[in-house]
Amino acid sequence: MEIIVNTAIYDKPEWSAVYCLDYEGNLIWKYEPNKPLERCIAVGDINNDGNVEIVFGDVNGTIYVLKNDGNPLWKHTLPEFYFKKGPISVAVDFALFYPYIADLDGNGYAEIIVVAWCHGVFIFSHDGKLIKQWPRPLGEFGYRGGAIADIDGDGDLEIIVCQAGKLGLFGKVGIIDQ
């Protein structure tokens, strides 16, 4: 098994990278987007090629998908609009991503579900097309974390996220159904 980890060095973004290490800690490859990386990484086979891909995001709103050898498969930059503060919001003006991989529509290809703290929930196809989005309502704080599960037993997966109100206090659970 390999180890995949990312780093975020804000005052030296050129040092931020995703690292792939072998089980003894030796470097296999490194990917450097020259932007600070934040939060989680998701790993899974999104295109049914038998190899896992690596999904992560940077603080400027770009989602990256790497092949298992560290080379880019695709990337998608969300519009800058999503990262502006609302008039009465305490939302941050940078991106913190929580990516997930699941076959939401049952077509055999995984979708990439990205919960962007304070900014919304975005779903990408395996080939990088933005297929659904739930941007945060203006003036609301937004979403954080998440889980993917069939919570109502109907055979379809739901997206579960934590939600916060205008004061930034978490305490609501949001469920996005197919």
C-alpha positions as CSV (number, residue, x, y, z in Angstrom):
1,M,0.0,0.0,0.0
2,E,1.1,3.5,-0.7
3,I,0.6,6.6,1.4
4,I,-0.9,9.8,-0.2
5,V,-0.6,13.0,1.8
6,N,-0.9,16.7,1.0
7,T,0.8,19.8,2.5
8,A,-0.3,23.4,2.8
9,I,2.4,26.0,3.3
10,Y,0.7,29.4,3.0
11,D,3.7,31.7,2.9
12,K,5.5,29.4,0.5
13,P,2.9,28.0,-1.9
14,E,5.6,26.6,-4.1
15,W,6.3,24.1,-1.3
16,S,2.8,22.8,-1.2
17,A,2.5,19.4,-2.8
18,V,0.8,16.0,-2.9
19,Y,3.2,13.2,-2.0
20,C,3.0,9.5,-2.7
21,L,5.2,7.4,-0.4
22,D,5.8,3.7,-0.4
23,Y,5.1,1.7,2.8
24,E,8.6,2.5,4.1
25,G,8.2,6.3,3.6
26,N,10.2,6.6,0.4
27,L,9.1,9.1,-2.1
28,I,7.5,7.6,-5.2
29,W,6.2,10.9,-6.8
30,K,5.3,14.4,-5.9
31,Y,2.8,16.8,-7.6
32,E,3.3,20.5,-7.0
33,P,0.5,22.9,-8.1
34,N,2.3,25.9,-6.6
35,K,-0.8,26.8,-4.6
36,P,-1.6,25.9,-1.0
37,L,-3.6,22.7,-0.7
38,E,-6.2,22.3,1.9
39,R,-8.1,19.6,3.7
40,C,-8.8,16.2,2.5
41,I,-7.8,13.9,-0.3
42,A,-10.1,11.2,-1.9
43,V,-8.7,8.1,-3.6
44,G,-10.6,5.8,-5.8
45,D,-11.1,4.5,-9.3
46,I,-13.3,7.1,-11.0
47,N,-12.9,6.0,-14.6
48,N,-13.0,2.2,-14.4
49,D,-9.4,1.8,-15.7
50,G,-8.5,-0.5,-12.7
51,N,-6.2,2.2,-11.2
52,V,-7.1,4.6,-8.4
53,E,-7.1,8.4,-9.0
54,I,-6.3,11.1,-6.4
55,V,-8.7,14.0,-5.9
56,F,-7.9,17.2,-3.9
57,G,-8.3,20.9,-4.1
58,D,-6.3,24.1,-3.6
59,V,-7.3,27.2,-1.7
60,N,-8.0,29.2,-4.9
61,G,-10.9,26.9,-5.9
62,T,-9.3,24.4,-8.2
63,I,-10.2,20.7,-8.0
64,Y,-7.4,18.4,-9.2
65,V,-7.6,14.7,-10.3
66,L,-4.3,12.9,-10.6
67,K,-3.6,9.5,-12.1
68,N,-2.0,7.0,-9.7
69,D,1.5,7.9,-11.2
70,G,1.1,11.5,-10.1
71,N,0.3,12.9,-13.6
72,P,-2.8,15.1,-14.0
73,L,-5.9,13.6,-15.4
74,W,-8.0,16.8,-15.2
75,K,-8.6,19.9,-13.1
76,H,-11.5,22.3,-12.8
77,T,-11.4,25.8,-11.4
78,L,-14.7,26.9,-9.8
79,P,-15.8,30.5,-10.6
80,E,-14.4,33.2,-8.4
81,F,-18.0,34.2,-7.5
82,Y,-18.3,31.2,-5.2
83,F,-15.5,32.5,-3.0
84,K,-16.8,36.0,-2.3
85,K,-18.3,36.8,1.0
86,G,-22.0,37.7,1.2
87,P,-23.0,41.0,2.6
88,I,-23.9,39.5,6.0
89,S,-21.8,36.4,5.9
90,V,-18.7,35.3,7.8
91,A,-17.8,32.9,5.0
92,V,-14.1,32.7,4.1
93,D,-12.8,33.9,0.8
94,F,-10.8,30.8,0.1
95,A,-11.6,27.2,-0.6
96,L,-11.4,24.3,1.9
97,F,-12.5,21.1,0.0
98,Y,-13.8,17.8,1.3
99,P,-13.9,15.5,-1.8
100,Y,-15.7,12.2,-2.0
101,I,-16.0,9.5,-4.7
102,A,-19.2,7.5,-5.3
103,D,-21.3,6.2,-8.2
104,L,-24.3,8.4,-7.5
105,D,-26.3,7.6,-10.7
106,G,-25.5,3.9,-10.9
107,N,-23.9,4.1,-14.4
108,G,-20.7,2.3,-13.4
109,Y,-18.6,5.5,-13.3
110,A,-17.9,7.3,-10.1
111,E,-18.8,10.9,-9.6
112,I,-16.6,13.3,-7.6
113,I,-18.6,15.1,-4.8
114,V,-16.9,18.1,-3.4
115,V,-18.1,19.8,-0.3
116,A,-16.6,23.3,-0.3
117,W,-16.7,24.7,3.2
118,C,-18.7,27.9,3.2
119,H,-19.3,27.7,-0.5
120,G,-21.4,24.8,-1.6
121,V,-21.6,21.3,-2.8
122,F,-20.4,20.5,-6.4
123,I,-20.6,17.2,-8.3
124,F,-18.3,16.4,-11.2
125,S,-18.4,13.5,-13.7
126,H,-15.5,11.1,-13.9
127,D,-14.1,13.1,-16.9
128,G,-14.2,16.5,-15.1
129,K,-17.6,18.0,-16.2
130,L,-19.5,20.0,-13.5
131,I,-22.9,18.2,-13.5
132,K,-24.6,19.6,-10.4
133,Q,-24.0,22.3,-7.9
134,W,-25.6,23.7,-4.8
135,P,-23.8,27.0,-4.1
136,R,-24.4,28.5,-0.7
137,P,-27.3,30.9,-0.4
138,L,-26.0,34.5,-0.3
139,G,-25.6,35.5,3.3
140,E,-25.4,31.9,4.7
141,F,-22.2,30.4,6.0
142,G,-22.5,27.1,4.2
143,Y,-21.4,23.5,4.3
144,R,-18.7,21.4,5.9
145,G,-17.6,17.8,5.8
146,G,-20.0,15.2,4.5
147,A,-20.8,11.6,3.9
148,I,-22.4,9.6,1.1
149,A,-24.9,6.8,2.0
150,D,-28.3,5.4,1.2
151,I,-30.0,6.7,4.4
152,D,-33.6,6.1,3.3
153,G,-33.2,2.6,1.8
154,D,-34.5,3.6,-1.6
155,G,-31.4,2.3,-3.5
156,D,-30.1,5.9,-4.2
157,L,-27.2,7.5,-2.5
158,E,-27.7,10.7,-0.6
159,I,-25.2,13.4,0.2
160,I,-25.1,14.4,3.9
161,V,-23.4,17.6,5.0
162,C,-23.2,19.8,8.1
163,Q,-24.6,23.2,7.7
164,A,-24.0,26.4,9.6
165,G,-26.1,29.6,9.8
166,K,-25.1,33.2,9.5
167,L,-23.2,33.2,12.8
168,G,-21.0,30.4,11.7
169,L,-22.4,27.9,14.2
170,F,-22.8,24.4,13.0
171,G,-25.9,22.5,14.1
172,K,-27.9,21.6,11.1
173,V,-27.6,18.5,8.9
174,G,-28.4,18.9,5.2
175,I,-29.4,16.0,3.0
176,I,-29.2,16.2,-0.7
177,D,-31.3,13.5,-2.4
178,Q,-31.0,12.4,-6.0
